[in-house]
Amino acid sequence: MKQNALMHVKLVKRGARLHERFRYRDALPFFEEAFELSPNCPATIYNLANTLHMLDREKEAQNLLSKLIHMSKADLAAG
């Protein structure tokens, strides 16, 4: 696994652990960094949008979810 991909996975996992503990503000930077590394990863998009939603940042969450629902099956599979 490439270094970038490995870092991405670690960031998403760390963010998810914090999110599951309702520590949304703490989780946000991990998801944002993961998104910078892999802006087309469906899991990252979903987790970032969900965290933004929990922080009452609805417009940003909606924009990300819109990107996600408009992805093709091929893009989703590749992500």
C-alpha positions, 0 to 999 in steps of 0.5 A: 500500500502506498504511503499516501493511501496508508496515511489516508486509512489511518486518518479515517480510522482515527476520525471515526473513533472520535466521531463514535465517541461524539467528539465531532470537533476532534474528529473533523481535522482527521476527516478534512486531512483524509479528504485532502489526500483522497477527495473522491473516496466515498467513505471519506466524503460520507464521514466528513459530511456526517461530522459536519452535519453533527456540528450544524454545518449543514450547507457544507455537509449537503455539498459533500453529500451532493458530490457523493450521490452524483458519483457514478458506480465506477467512481464509487467502486474506485474510491 
